[in-house]
Amino acid sequence: MPQGGTVLLGVSQRQNFAVTGVDSPNDLIQAVTSQTRESIIPAPVSTRTR
């Protein structure tokens, strides 16, 4: 299993990687975390930074 990685939320590839923001960042982080933990075994440990 790869060791680590970074997920950037609120960046639009369609707009040449412009920072566009996220309407509900806490909800999006919770959804991504939940989906990741349910899809990958062993479940990864995630940290949240701003």
Buried (B, 14 or more C-beta within 10 A) or exposed (E): EEEEEEEEEEEEEEEEEEEEEEEEEEEEBEEEBEEEBEEEEEEBEEEEEE
